Amino acid sequence: MSVSLASNKVLEISSRIERLPFSTWQVKVLVIISVFTFFDAFDAMAIAFALPALIGTWSLKPQYVGFLISAGFLGQLLGAITFGRLAERIGRLHTMIITVLLFSILSLCCAASWSYASLLVLRLIQGFGLGGEAPVAATYLNEIVGARIRGKYGMFLIILSFGIGLLLASFGGYWIVPHFGWRWLFVVGGVPAAIVAYLAYALPESPRWLAGVGRVTEAEGAMAAIERKVRTATNADLPAPVAPTAAPAATHTSFVQLFEGIYLRRTIVVWVIWFSAYLANYGVNTWLPTIYRTVFHLPLDKSALYSMVTLIFGTCAGLAAVLLVDVIGRRLVIGTCFLVGGILFLGLWLMGASSAGQVVVFTTLGWLFFSVICTVTYVYTPEVYPTRIRALGTSVATAWLRLAAMIGPVFVGMVIAHYGEVSRIFLFYGLIALIAGIVVLVLGIETKRGRYLKKFRPKTSSAVCHV
Protein backbone atom coordinates (compact mmCIF):
# COMPACT_ATOMS: atom_id res chain seq x y z
CA MET A 1 0.00 0.00 0.00
CA SER A 2 1.25 3.49 -0.84
CA VAL A 3 2.30 5.89 1.89
CA SER A 4 -0.20 8.51 0.72
CA LEU A 5 -3.13 6.06 0.80
CA ALA A 6 -2.28 4.95 4.35
CA SER A 7 -1.79 8.56 5.45
CA ASN A 8 -5.14 9.61 4.00
CA LYS A 9 -6.80 6.71 5.82
CA VAL A 10 -5.25 7.90 9.11
CA LEU A 11 -6.75 11.34 8.51
CA GLU A 12 -10.14 9.85 7.71
CA ILE A 13 -10.11 7.63 10.82
CA SER A 14 -9.03 10.59 12.94
CA SER A 15 -11.91 12.77 11.75
CA ARG A 16 -14.40 9.95 12.36
CA ILE A 17 -13.16 9.46 15.93
CA GLU A 18 -13.15 13.17 16.75
CA ARG A 19 -16.78 13.61 15.68
CA LEU A 20 -18.13 10.78 17.89
CA PRO A 21 -20.47 12.02 20.66
CA PHE A 22 -19.79 11.11 24.26
CA SER A 23 -21.40 7.78 25.14
CA THR A 24 -21.18 4.77 27.43
CA TRP A 25 -18.70 3.21 25.01
CA GLN A 26 -16.07 5.88 25.70
CA VAL A 27 -16.86 5.52 29.40
CA LYS A 28 -16.05 1.80 29.16
CA VAL A 29 -12.73 2.51 27.46
CA LEU A 30 -11.81 5.12 30.06
CA VAL A 31 -12.79 2.85 32.96
CA ILE A 32 -10.77 -0.12 31.68
CA ILE A 33 -7.68 2.03 31.13
CA SER A 34 -8.20 3.57 34.55
CA VAL A 35 -8.33 0.17 36.25
CA PHE A 36 -4.87 -0.66 34.98
CA THR A 37 -3.65 2.83 35.84
CA PHE A 38 -4.88 2.18 39.38
CA PHE A 39 -2.84 -1.00 39.72
CA ASP A 40 0.15 0.62 38.02
CA ALA A 41 0.14 3.32 40.70
CA PHE A 42 -0.47 0.82 43.50
CA ASP A 43 2.37 -1.47 42.44
CA ALA A 44 4.78 1.43 41.86
CA MET A 45 4.20 2.82 45.37
CA ALA A 46 3.81 -0.45 47.28
CA ILE A 47 7.53 -0.60 47.96
CA ALA A 48 7.44 2.82 49.66
CA PHE A 49 4.99 1.58 52.27
CA ALA A 50 6.61 -1.81 52.66
CA LEU A 51 10.02 -0.27 53.36
CA PRO A 52 9.46 0.96 56.95
CA ALA A 53 8.81 -2.67 57.92
CA LEU A 54 11.61 -4.06 55.72
CA ILE A 55 14.21 -1.71 57.17
CA GLY A 56 13.91 -3.41 60.54
CA THR A 57 13.46 -6.94 59.16
CA TRP A 58 16.49 -6.86 56.86
CA SER A 59 18.51 -4.14 58.68
CA LEU A 60 18.68 -1.87 55.63
CA LYS A 61 20.87 1.24 55.51
CA PRO A 62 19.57 4.42 53.80
CA GLN A 63 21.73 3.81 50.73
CA TYR A 64 20.27 0.32 50.28
CA VAL A 65 16.75 1.69 50.67
CA GLY A 66 17.38 4.19 47.86
CA PHE A 67 18.70 1.50 45.54
CA LEU A 68 15.74 -0.78 46.26
CA ILE A 69 13.30 2.00 45.31
CA SER A 70 15.31 2.91 42.23
CA ALA A 71 15.58 -0.68 40.97
CA GLY A 72 11.91 -0.69 40.05
CA PHE A 73 12.30 2.58 38.18
CA LEU A 74 15.33 1.30 36.27
CA GLY A 75 13.07 -1.49 35.04
CA GLN A 76 10.44 1.08 34.15
CA LEU A 77 12.98 3.08 32.16
CA LEU A 78 13.87 0.02 30.09
CA GLY A 79 10.23 -0.99 29.79
CA ALA A 80 9.07 2.43 28.60
CA ILE A 81 11.58 2.40 25.75
CA THR A 82 11.14 -1.27 24.81
CA PHE A 83 7.36 -1.43 24.87
CA GLY A 84 7.04 1.91 23.10
CA ARG A 85 8.85 0.40 20.15
CA LEU A 86 6.86 -2.84 20.46
CA ALA A 87 3.57 -0.89 20.40
CA GLU A 88 4.58 0.57 17.03
CA ARG A 89 5.19 -2.94 15.68
CA ILE A 90 2.48 -5.21 17.10
CA GLY A 91 -0.15 -2.68 18.19
CA ARG A 92 -1.25 -0.79 21.25
CA LEU A 93 -3.74 -3.35 22.60
CA HIS A 94 -1.49 -6.42 22.44
CA THR A 95 1.36 -4.49 24.03
CA MET A 96 -0.88 -3.35 26.91
CA ILE A 97 -1.89 -6.95 27.58
CA ILE A 98 1.75 -8.05 27.75
CA THR A 99 2.73 -5.25 30.14
CA VAL A 100 -0.21 -5.81 32.50
CA LEU A 101 0.49 -9.54 32.71
CA LEU A 102 4.15 -8.87 33.37
CA PHE A 103 3.79 -6.41 36.24
CA SER A 104 0.92 -8.39 37.80
CA ILE A 105 2.71 -11.73 37.87
CA LEU A 106 5.93 -10.14 39.10
CA SER A 107 4.03 -8.49 41.95
CA LEU A 108 3.13 -11.95 43.20
CA CYS A 109 6.77 -12.97 42.83
CA CYS A 110 7.81 -9.94 44.93
CA ALA A 111 5.48 -11.17 47.67
CA ALA A 112 7.51 -14.38 47.80
CA SER A 113 10.95 -12.67 47.90
CA TRP A 114 13.27 -13.99 50.60
CA SER A 115 16.04 -11.39 50.79
CA TYR A 116 17.07 -7.87 49.86
CA ALA A 117 18.84 -9.12 46.72
CA SER A 118 15.86 -11.20 45.55
CA LEU A 119 13.40 -8.32 46.02
CA LEU A 120 15.81 -5.97 44.23
CA VAL A 121 15.91 -8.23 41.16
CA LEU A 122 12.17 -8.93 41.16
CA ARG A 123 11.32 -5.25 41.45
CA LEU A 124 13.63 -4.55 38.53
CA ILE A 125 11.76 -7.06 36.36
CA GLN A 126 8.34 -5.91 37.57
CA GLY A 127 9.29 -2.34 36.68
CA PHE A 128 9.74 -3.47 33.09
CA GLY A 129 5.99 -4.06 32.83
CA LEU A 130 5.02 -1.01 34.87
CA GLY A 131 7.14 1.24 32.67
CA GLY A 132 5.57 -0.09 29.49
CA GLU A 133 1.92 0.03 30.53
CA ALA A 134 1.49 3.74 31.28
CA PRO A 135 2.79 5.31 28.03
CA VAL A 136 1.16 2.70 25.80
CA ALA A 137 -2.16 3.14 27.60
CA ALA A 138 -1.87 6.93 27.23
CA THR A 139 -1.17 6.52 23.53
CA TYR A 140 -4.09 4.13 23.07
CA LEU A 141 -6.44 6.51 24.87
CA ASN A 142 -5.20 9.42 22.75
CA GLU A 143 -5.89 7.54 19.53
CA ILE A 144 -9.27 5.98 20.30
CA VAL A 145 -11.07 8.75 22.22
CA GLY A 146 -11.72 12.24 20.85
CA ALA A 147 -9.68 15.18 22.12
CA ARG A 148 -12.57 17.02 23.76
CA ILE A 149 -13.48 13.87 25.73
CA ARG A 150 -10.04 12.63 26.75
CA GLY A 151 -8.97 16.08 27.97
CA LYS A 152 -11.69 16.35 30.62
CA TYR A 153 -13.17 12.91 31.26
CA GLY A 154 -9.95 11.03 30.51
CA MET A 155 -7.99 13.18 32.92
CA PHE A 156 -10.69 12.82 35.56
CA LEU A 157 -10.65 9.03 35.53
CA ILE A 158 -6.87 8.75 35.18
CA ILE A 159 -6.11 11.01 38.12
CA LEU A 160 -8.91 9.42 40.14
CA SER A 161 -7.65 5.89 39.49
CA PHE A 162 -3.99 6.84 39.91
CA GLY A 163 -4.75 8.75 43.09
CA ILE A 164 -6.84 5.91 44.51
CA GLY A 165 -4.01 3.51 43.68
CA LEU A 166 -1.58 5.66 45.64
CA LEU A 167 -4.06 6.06 48.49
CA LEU A 168 -4.72 2.34 48.79
CA ALA A 169 -0.99 1.68 48.76
CA SER A 170 -0.67 4.13 51.65
CA PHE A 171 -3.66 2.55 53.37
CA GLY A 172 -1.91 -0.78 52.97
CA GLY A 173 1.09 0.68 54.76
CA TYR A 174 -1.20 2.02 57.50
CA TRP A 175 -3.37 -1.07 58.04
CA ILE A 176 -2.30 -4.13 55.99
CA VAL A 177 1.42 -4.06 56.83
CA PRO A 178 1.02 -3.80 60.65
CA HIS A 179 -1.70 -6.51 60.72
CA PHE A 180 -0.75 -8.94 57.95
CA GLY A 181 2.79 -8.06 56.88
CA TRP A 182 4.36 -6.28 53.92
CA ARG A 183 4.03 -9.25 51.53
CA TRP A 184 0.28 -8.75 51.22
CA LEU A 185 0.80 -5.38 49.52
CA PHE A 186 2.37 -7.23 46.61
CA VAL A 187 -0.29 -9.94 46.61
CA VAL A 188 -2.93 -7.26 45.99
CA GLY A 189 -0.84 -5.96 43.10
CA GLY A 190 -1.20 -9.27 41.28
CA VAL A 191 -4.96 -8.88 40.77
CA PRO A 192 -4.84 -7.34 37.23
CA ALA A 193 -3.55 -10.60 35.73
CA ALA A 194 -7.01 -12.06 36.30
CA ILE A 195 -8.81 -9.46 34.17
CA VAL A 196 -6.52 -9.24 31.14
CA ALA A 197 -8.77 -11.57 29.14
CA TYR A 198 -11.60 -9.05 29.44
CA LEU A 199 -9.29 -6.32 28.18
CA ALA A 200 -8.61 -8.29 24.99
CA TYR A 201 -12.31 -9.02 24.54
CA ALA A 202 -13.80 -5.61 25.32
CA LEU A 203 -11.50 -3.23 23.44
CA PRO A 204 -10.55 -2.98 19.75
CA GLU A 205 -7.09 -2.27 18.44
CA SER A 206 -6.44 1.40 17.67
CA PRO A 207 -7.86 2.02 14.18
CA ARG A 208 -5.47 4.99 13.77
CA TRP A 209 -2.50 2.71 14.32
CA LEU A 210 -3.91 0.02 12.00
CA ALA A 211 -4.38 2.59 9.24
CA GLY A 212 -0.95 4.07 9.86
CA VAL A 213 0.81 0.73 9.31
CA GLY A 214 -1.16 0.02 6.15
CA ARG A 215 -3.71 -2.45 7.58
CA VAL A 216 -6.56 -0.44 6.11
CA THR A 217 -9.14 -3.24 6.01
CA GLU A 218 -8.65 -3.98 9.72
CA ALA A 219 -8.70 -0.26 10.50
CA GLU A 220 -12.01 0.14 8.71
CA GLY A 221 -13.44 -2.87 10.54
CA ALA A 222 -12.33 -1.56 13.96
CA MET A 223 -13.63 1.94 13.22
CA ALA A 224 -16.96 0.65 11.96
CA ALA A 225 -17.37 -1.47 15.09
CA ILE A 226 -16.69 1.57 17.29
CA GLU A 227 -19.22 3.63 15.37
CA ARG A 228 -21.86 0.90 15.73
CA LYS A 229 -21.33 0.76 19.49
CA VAL A 230 -21.54 4.54 19.88
CA ARG A 231 -24.62 4.70 17.63
CA THR A 232 -26.29 2.01 19.73
CA ALA A 233 -25.30 3.69 22.99
CA THR A 234 -26.61 7.12 21.93
CA ASN A 235 -29.57 5.78 19.91
CA ALA A 236 -28.95 8.50 17.35
CA ASP A 237 -27.28 9.05 14.01
CA LEU A 238 -23.64 10.14 14.14
CA PRO A 239 -22.64 13.63 12.94
CA ALA A 240 -20.74 13.88 9.68
CA PRO A 241 -16.93 13.75 9.99
CA VAL A 242 -15.01 17.01 9.60
CA ALA A 243 -11.74 16.58 7.74
CA PRO A 244 -8.71 17.60 9.89
CA THR A 245 -6.37 20.31 8.62
CA ALA A 246 -3.14 18.48 9.50
CA ALA A 247 -0.96 17.30 6.67
CA PRO A 248 -0.80 13.53 5.94
CA ALA A 249 1.78 11.74 8.03
CA ALA A 250 4.45 9.35 6.90
CA THR A 251 3.92 5.71 7.93
CA HIS A 252 7.50 4.90 8.96
CA THR A 253 8.72 5.44 12.50
CA SER A 254 12.16 6.62 13.55
CA PHE A 255 13.66 7.93 16.77
CA VAL A 256 15.19 10.77 14.74
CA GLN A 257 11.71 12.07 13.89
CA LEU A 258 11.31 13.23 17.50
CA PHE A 259 13.94 15.90 16.77
CA GLU A 260 12.95 16.94 13.26
CA GLY A 261 11.48 20.35 12.50
CA ILE A 262 8.81 21.52 14.95
CA TYR A 263 9.15 18.36 17.05
CA LEU A 264 12.60 19.22 18.41
CA ARG A 265 11.23 21.95 20.64
CA ARG A 266 8.25 19.87 21.69
CA THR A 267 10.42 16.91 22.59
CA ILE A 268 12.75 19.04 24.73
CA VAL A 269 9.84 20.58 26.63
CA VAL A 270 8.06 17.32 27.40
CA TRP A 271 11.34 15.71 28.46
CA VAL A 272 11.94 18.58 30.89
CA ILE A 273 8.41 18.21 32.27
CA TRP A 274 8.61 14.47 32.82
CA PHE A 275 12.08 14.53 34.34
CA SER A 276 11.53 17.48 36.66
CA ALA A 277 8.05 16.57 37.91
CA TYR A 278 8.89 12.99 38.74
CA LEU A 279 12.32 13.77 40.16
CA ALA A 280 10.48 15.56 42.97
CA ASN A 281 7.48 13.24 42.93
CA TYR A 282 9.25 9.95 43.50
CA GLY A 283 12.26 11.43 45.24
CA VAL A 284 10.03 12.75 48.01
CA ASN A 285 6.91 10.57 48.07
CA THR A 286 8.62 7.20 47.97
CA TRP A 287 10.75 8.29 50.93
CA LEU A 288 8.13 10.04 53.07
CA PRO A 289 7.06 6.98 55.12
CA THR A 290 10.71 6.12 55.75
CA ILE A 291 11.66 9.74 56.57
CA TYR A 292 8.90 9.96 59.18
CA ARG A 293 9.99 6.60 60.58
CA THR A 294 13.78 6.96 60.60
CA VAL A 295 14.47 10.72 60.78
CA PHE A 296 11.59 11.83 63.01
CA HIS A 297 11.13 8.43 64.74
CA LEU A 298 7.37 8.24 64.34
CA PRO A 299 5.51 4.92 64.85
CA LEU A 300 4.95 2.74 61.78
CA ASP A 301 1.23 3.46 61.50
CA LYS A 302 1.65 7.22 62.03
CA SER A 303 4.38 7.37 59.36
CA ALA A 304 2.00 5.80 56.87
CA LEU A 305 -0.86 8.04 58.03
CA TYR A 306 1.13 11.24 57.44
CA SER A 307 2.07 10.03 53.97
CA MET A 308 -1.54 9.15 53.25
CA VAL A 309 -2.63 12.70 54.13
CA THR A 310 -0.23 14.07 51.51
CA LEU A 311 -1.56 11.71 48.85
CA ILE A 312 -5.21 12.49 49.66
CA PHE A 313 -4.73 16.22 49.12
CA GLY A 314 -2.69 15.58 45.96
CA THR A 315 -5.47 13.44 44.54
CA CYS A 316 -8.02 16.19 45.21
CA ALA A 317 -5.77 18.70 43.43
CA GLY A 318 -5.49 16.39 40.43
CA LEU A 319 -9.26 16.17 40.22
CA ALA A 320 -9.49 19.95 40.35
CA ALA A 321 -7.13 20.10 37.37
CA VAL A 322 -9.86 18.47 35.29
CA LEU A 323 -11.82 21.71 35.57
CA LEU A 324 -8.83 23.83 34.58
CA VAL A 325 -7.01 22.04 31.80
CA ASP A 326 -9.63 22.54 29.07
CA VAL A 327 -10.39 26.09 30.22
CA ILE A 328 -6.93 27.48 30.90
CA GLY A 329 -4.84 25.11 28.79
CA ARG A 330 -2.12 22.52 29.34
CA ARG A 331 0.95 24.78 29.08
CA LEU A 332 -0.08 27.46 31.57
CA VAL A 333 -1.33 24.92 34.13
CA ILE A 334 1.90 22.90 34.00
CA GLY A 335 4.23 25.91 34.05
CA THR A 336 2.43 27.69 36.89
CA CYS A 337 2.25 24.57 39.05
CA PHE A 338 6.00 24.06 38.65
CA LEU A 339 6.68 27.59 39.88
CA VAL A 340 4.35 27.40 42.88
CA GLY A 341 5.49 23.90 43.87
CA GLY A 342 9.12 24.98 43.64
CA ILE A 343 8.50 28.00 45.87
CA LEU A 344 6.85 25.80 48.50
CA PHE A 345 9.79 23.38 48.55
CA LEU A 346 12.23 26.28 48.88
CA GLY A 347 10.14 27.59 51.74
CA LEU A 348 10.50 24.25 53.53
CA TRP A 349 14.26 24.41 53.01
CA LEU A 350 14.41 27.92 54.48
CA MET A 351 12.50 26.71 57.54
CA GLY A 352 14.98 23.86 57.97
CA ALA A 353 12.49 20.97 57.63
CA SER A 354 13.21 20.44 61.32
CA SER A 355 9.97 18.73 62.35
CA ALA A 356 7.55 16.16 61.01
CA GLY A 357 4.82 18.82 61.15
CA GLN A 358 6.73 21.16 58.82
CA VAL A 359 7.44 18.35 56.39
CA VAL A 360 3.87 17.04 56.23
CA VAL A 361 2.41 20.55 55.72
CA PHE A 362 4.80 21.75 53.02
CA THR A 363 5.12 18.45 51.15
CA THR A 364 1.34 18.20 51.11
CA LEU A 365 1.02 21.73 49.71
CA GLY A 366 3.78 21.05 47.18
CA TRP A 367 2.22 17.76 46.14
CA LEU A 368 -1.02 19.61 45.38
CA PHE A 369 0.75 21.25 42.44
CA PHE A 370 3.01 18.39 41.38
CA SER A 371 0.00 16.09 41.28
CA VAL A 372 -1.64 18.43 38.77
CA ILE A 373 1.52 18.42 36.62
CA CYS A 374 1.77 14.65 36.62
CA THR A 375 -1.87 14.31 35.56
CA VAL A 376 -1.91 16.95 32.82
CA THR A 377 1.37 15.70 31.35
CA TYR A 378 -0.15 12.32 30.51
CA VAL A 379 -2.73 14.13 28.37
CA TYR A 380 -0.36 16.76 26.99
CA THR A 381 2.48 14.54 25.75
CA PRO A 382 0.60 12.39 23.20
CA GLU A 383 -1.08 15.53 21.84
CA VAL A 384 2.17 17.10 20.64
CA TYR A 385 3.04 14.16 18.35
CA PRO A 386 1.30 12.75 15.24
CA THR A 387 0.10 9.13 15.05
CA ARG A 388 3.25 7.80 13.37
CA ILE A 389 5.48 8.66 16.35
CA ARG A 390 2.92 9.13 19.14
CA ALA A 391 3.61 5.87 21.01
CA LEU A 392 7.37 6.25 20.53
CA GLY A 393 7.39 9.92 21.57
CA THR A 394 5.24 9.28 24.63
CA SER A 395 7.24 6.24 25.69
CA VAL A 396 10.61 7.98 25.32
CA ALA A 397 9.27 10.98 27.25
CA THR A 398 8.11 8.76 30.10
CA ALA A 399 11.53 7.13 30.08
CA TRP A 400 12.74 10.42 31.56
CA LEU A 401 10.21 9.85 34.33
CA ARG A 402 11.90 6.53 35.06
CA LEU A 403 15.38 8.05 34.98
CA ALA A 404 14.25 10.76 37.39
CA ALA A 405 12.60 8.16 39.60
CA MET A 406 15.90 6.26 39.72
CA ILE A 407 17.96 9.32 40.63
CA GLY A 408 15.52 10.85 43.14
CA PRO A 409 15.34 8.06 45.75
CA VAL A 410 19.10 7.39 45.62
CA PHE A 411 19.79 11.11 46.08
CA VAL A 412 17.50 11.26 49.12
CA GLY A 413 19.16 8.18 50.60
CA MET A 414 22.61 9.69 50.18
CA VAL A 415 21.55 13.00 51.78
CA ILE A 416 20.03 11.25 54.80
CA ALA A 417 23.04 8.94 55.17
CA HIS A 418 25.57 11.80 55.04
CA TYR A 419 23.73 14.66 56.76
CA GLY A 420 21.05 12.99 58.87
CA GLU A 421 18.52 15.69 57.90
CA VAL A 422 16.31 16.43 54.91
CA SER A 423 16.24 20.21 54.28
CA ARG A 424 18.83 20.02 51.47
CA ILE A 425 16.52 17.68 49.59
CA PHE A 426 13.88 20.40 49.23
CA LEU A 427 16.42 23.02 48.16
CA PHE A 428 17.44 20.81 45.26
CA TYR A 429 13.92 19.91 44.17
CA GLY A 430 12.68 23.47 44.56
CA LEU A 431 15.33 24.85 42.21
CA ILE A 432 14.67 22.12 39.63
CA ALA A 433 10.94 22.95 39.69
CA LEU A 434 11.53 26.68 39.14
CA ILE A 435 13.76 26.01 36.13
CA ALA A 436 11.23 23.59 34.64
CA GLY A 437 8.40 26.09 35.06
CA ILE A 438 10.29 28.75 33.15
CA VAL A 439 11.13 26.31 30.32
CA VAL A 440 7.50 25.25 29.93
CA LEU A 441 6.08 28.78 29.93
CA VAL A 442 8.70 30.12 27.50
CA LEU A 443 9.13 27.20 25.08
CA GLY A 444 5.98 25.10 25.49
CA ILE A 445 3.14 24.98 22.97
CA GLU A 446 -0.58 24.81 23.74
CA THR A 447 -2.62 21.84 22.49
CA LYS A 448 -6.02 22.86 23.87
CA ARG A 449 -8.61 23.86 21.32
CA GLY A 450 -10.58 27.04 21.90
CA ARG A 451 -10.43 30.82 22.36
CA TYR A 452 -7.80 30.67 25.08
CA LEU A 453 -5.48 28.82 22.74
CA LYS A 454 -5.79 31.51 20.11
CA LYS A 455 -4.94 34.22 22.60
CA PHE A 456 -1.98 32.67 24.38
CA ARG A 457 -0.31 30.05 22.21
CA PRO A 458 3.12 30.66 20.63
CA LYS A 459 3.24 30.95 16.87
CA THR A 460 4.53 27.41 16.40
CA SER A 461 1.50 25.90 18.11
CA SER A 462 -0.49 26.23 14.94
CA ALA A 463 1.28 23.10 13.80
CA VAL A 464 -0.08 20.96 16.63
CA CYS A 465 -1.22 17.69 15.15
CA HIS A 466 -4.02 15.69 16.77
CA VAL A 467 -3.97 13.08 14.04
Residue pairs with C-beta under 8 A, 6 or more apart in sequence:
1 214
1 216
3 250
3 251
4 248
5 216
6 211
6 212
6 213
6 214
6 216
6 251
7 212
7 248
7 249
7 250
7 251
8 248
9 211
9 216
9 219
9 220
10 208
10 211
10 212
10 248
10 249
10 387
10 467
11 243
11 244
11 246
11 248
11 467
12 211
12 241
12 243
13 207
13 208
13 211
13 219
13 223
14 208
14 244
14 387
14 466
14 467
15 241
15 242
15 243
15 244
16 223
16 227
16 241
17 143
17 144
17 145
17 146
17 207
17 208
17 223
17 226
18 146
18 147
18 148
18 241
18 242
18 244
18 466
19 146
19 238
19 239
19 240
19 241
19 242
20 26
20 146
20 226
20 227
20 230
20 238
21 230
21 234
21 236
21 238
21 239
22 149
22 153
23 229
23 230
23 233
23 234
24 233
25 226
25 229
25 230
25 233
26 145
26 146
26 149
26 153
26 230
27 153
28 202
29 141
29 144
29 145
29 203
30 141
30 145
30 150
30 153
30 154
30 157
31 157
32 198
32 199
32 202
32 203
33 137
33 140
33 141
33 157
33 158
34 157
34 158
34 160
34 161
35 161
35 192
35 195
36 96
36 100
36 133
36 137
36 192
36 199
37 134
37 137
37 158
37 161
37 162
37 165
38 161
38 162
38 164
38 165
39 100
39 103
39 104
39 165
39 189
39 191
39 192
40 103
40 130
40 133
40 134
40 162
40 165
41 161
41 162
41 163
41 164
41 165
41 166
41 169
42 165
42 166
42 168
42 169
42 188
42 189
43 103
43 107
43 126
43 130
43 186
43 189
44 72
44 76
44 130
45 165
45 166
45 169
45 170
45 285
45 286
46 107
46 169
46 172
46 185
46 186
46 188
46 189
47 68
47 69
47 72
47 123
47 286
48 69
48 169
48 173
48 285
48 286
48 287
48 288
48 289
48 290
48 307
49 169
49 170
49 172
49 173
49 174
49 177
49 182
49 185
49 289
49 304
49 307
50 173
50 177
50 182
50 185
50 186
51 60
51 65
51 68
51 69
51 289
51 290
52 173
52 177
52 289
52 290
52 293
52 294
52 300
52 303
52 304
53 177
53 181
53 182
53 300
54 60
54 68
54 119
54 182
55 65
55 290
55 293
55 294
58 115
58 116
60 68
60 116
61 417
62 294
62 413
62 414
62 416
62 417
63 410
63 413
63 414
63 417
64 116
64 413
65 287
65 290
65 409
65 413
66 409
66 410
66 411
66 412
66 413
66 414
67 120
67 410
67 413
68 116
68 119
68 120
68 123
69 282
69 286
69 287
69 409
69 410
70 405
70 406
70 407
70 408
70 409
70 410
71 120
71 121
71 123
71 124
71 127
72 123
72 124
72 126
72 127
72 130
73 127
73 131
73 282
73 402
73 403
73 405
73 406
73 409
74 124
74 127
74 402
74 406
75 123
75 124
75 125
75 126
75 127
75 128
75 130
75 131
76 127
76 128
76 130
76 131
76 401
76 402
76 405
77 127
77 131
77 399
77 402
77 403
77 406
78 127
78 128
78 131
78 402
79 99
79 127
79 128
79 129
79 130
79 131
79 132
79 402
80 131
80 132
80 134
80 135
80 395
80 396
80 398
80 399
80 401
80 402
81 395
81 396
81 399
82 128
82 132
83 95
83 98
83 99
83 131
83 132
83 133
83 135
83 136
83 395
84 132
84 135
84 136
84 391
84 392
84 394
84 395
84 396
84 399
85 392
85 395
86 95
86 98
86 132
87 95
87 136
87 139
87 209
87 391
87 395
88 209
88 253
88 391
88 392
91 205
91 206
91 209
91 210
92 136
92 139
92 140
92 143
92 205
92 206
92 209
92 391
93 140
93 199
93 200
93 203
93 204
93 205
93 206
94 205
95 132
95 136
96 133
96 136
96 137
96 140
96 199
97 196
97 199
97 200
98 129
98 132
99 129
99 130
99 132
99 133
99 136
100 129
100 133
100 192
100 193
100 196
100 199
101 129
101 193
101 196
102 125
102 126
102 128
102 129
102 132
103 126
103 127
103 128
103 129
103 130
103 133
103 189
103 192
104 129
104 189
104 190
104 191
104 192
104 193
104 196
105 190
105 193
106 122
106 125
106 126
106 129
107 126
107 186
107 187
107 188
107 189
107 190
108 186
108 187
108 189
108 190
108 193
109 122
109 125
109 126
110 119
110 122
110 123
110 126
110 186
110 189
111 183
111 184
111 185
111 186
111 187
111 190
112 183
113 119
113 122
127 402
131 398
131 399
131 402
132 395
134 378
134 398
135 391
135 394
135 395
135 397
135 398
136 391
136 395
138 378
138 379
138 381
138 382
138 394
139 206
139 382
139 390
139 391
139 394
139 395
140 206
141 150
141 154
141 382
142 150
142 382
142 383
142 390
142 394
143 206
143 207
143 208
143 209
143 382
143 387
143 390
144 203
144 204
144 206
144 207
144 208
144 226
145 154
147 383
147 449
147 466
148 326
148 449
150 379
151 325
151 326
151 379
151 448
152 322
152 325
152 326
154 379
155 321
155 322
155 325
155 375
155 376
155 378
155 379
156 319
156 322
158 375
158 378
158 379
159 315
159 318
159 319
159 321
159 322
159 371
159 375
160 315
160 318
160 319
162 318
162 374
162 375
163 311
163 314
163 315
163 318
163 319
163 371
164 315
166 285
166 311
166 314
166 315
167 308
167 311
167 312
167 315
168 188
169 185
170 289
170 304
170 307
170 308
170 311
171 304
171 308
172 184
172 185
172 188
173 185
173 289
173 303
173 304
173 307
173 308
174 301
174 304
174 305
174 308
175 301
176 184
176 185
176 188
177 184
177 185
177 300
177 304
178 300
178 301
204 222
204 225
204 226
205 218
205 222
206 222
207 219
207 220
207 222
207 223
207 226
208 219
208 387
208 467
209 387
209 391
210 216
210 218
210 219
210 222
211 219
212 249
212 251
212 387
212 388
213 251
214 251
227 238
230 238
231 237
231 238
244 466
244 467
246 386
246 465
246 466
246 467
249 386
249 387
249 388
249 465
249 467
250 388
251 388
252 388
253 388
253 389
253 392
254 389
255 392
255 396
257 263
257 388
257 389
258 264
258 267
258 385
258 389
258 392
258 393
258 396
259 267
262 460
262 463
263 384
263 385
263 389
263 393
265 443
265 445
265 460
266 384
266 385
266 445
267 393
267 397
268 439
268 443
269 439
269 440
269 443
269 444
269 445
270 377
270 380
270 381
270 384
270 393
270 397
271 397
271 400
272 436
272 439
272 440
273 334
273 373
273 377
273 380
273 381
273 397
273 436
273 440
274 377
274 381
274 397
274 398
274 400
274 401
274 404
275 400
275 401
275 403
275 404
275 436
276 338
276 404
276 432
276 433
276 435
276 436
277 338
277 370
277 373
277 374
277 377
277 401
277 404
277 436
278 374
278 400
278 401
278 404
278 405
278 408
279 404
279 405
279 407
279 408
279 429
279 432
280 341
280 345
280 366
280 370
280 408
280 429
280 432
280 433
281 367
281 370
281 374
281 405
281 408
282 404
282 405
282 408
282 409
283 404
283 405
283 407
283 408
283 409
283 411
283 412
283 425
283 429
284 363
284 366
284 367
284 408
284 412
284 425
284 429
285 307
285 310
285 311
285 367
286 405
286 408
286 409
287 409
287 412
287 413
288 303
288 306
288 307
288 310
288 359
288 363
289 303
289 304
289 306
289 307
290 303
291 359
291 412
291 416
291 422
292 298
292 302
292 303
292 306
292 307
292 356
292 359
292 360
293 300
293 303
294 416
295 416
295 420
295 421
295 422
296 355
296 356
296 359
298 306
298 356
306 356
306 360
309 360
309 364
310 360
310 363
310 364
310 367
311 367
313 364
313 365
313 367
313 368
314 364
314 367
314 368
314 370
314 371
315 371
316 368
317 367
317 368
317 369
317 371
317 372
318 371
318 372
318 374
318 375
320 372
321 333
321 371
321 372
321 375
321 376
324 333
324 372
325 333
325 376
325 379
325 448
326 448
326 450
327 452
328 452
329 446
329 448
329 452
329 453
329 456
329 457
330 376
330 379
330 380
330 383
330 444
330 446
330 447
330 448
331 380
331 440
331 441
331 444
331 445
331 446
331 456
331 457
332 441
332 446
332 456
333 372
333 373
333 376
334 372
334 373
334 376
334 377
334 380
334 440
334 444
335 437
335 438
335 440
335 441
335 444
336 437
336 441
337 369
337 370
337 372
337 373
337 437
338 369
338 373
338 433
338 434
338 436
338 437
338 440
339 433
339 434
339 437
339 438
340 369
341 366
341 368
341 369
341 370
341 373
341 433
342 429
342 430
342 431
342 432
342 433
342 434
342 436
342 437
343 430
343 434
344 362
344 365
344 366
344 369
344 430
345 362
345 366
345 426
345 427
345 429
345 430
345 433
346 426
346 427
346 430
346 431
346 434
347 362
348 358
348 359
348 362
348 363
348 366
348 423
348 426
348 430
349 423
349 424
349 426
349 427
349 430
351 358
351 362
351 423
352 358
352 421
352 423
353 359
353 362
353 421
353 422
353 423
353 425
353 426
354 421
354 423
359 422
362 426
370 433
380 447
381 393
381 394
381 397
381 398
382 390
382 393
382 394
383 447
383 464
383 466
384 393
384 445
384 447
384 464
385 393
385 394
385 465
386 465
386 467
387 467
411 425
411 428
412 422
412 425
415 422
415 424
415 425
416 422
444 458
445 457
445 458
445 460
445 461
445 464
446 452
446 453
446 456
446 457
446 458
446 461
446 464
447 461
447 464
447 466
453 461
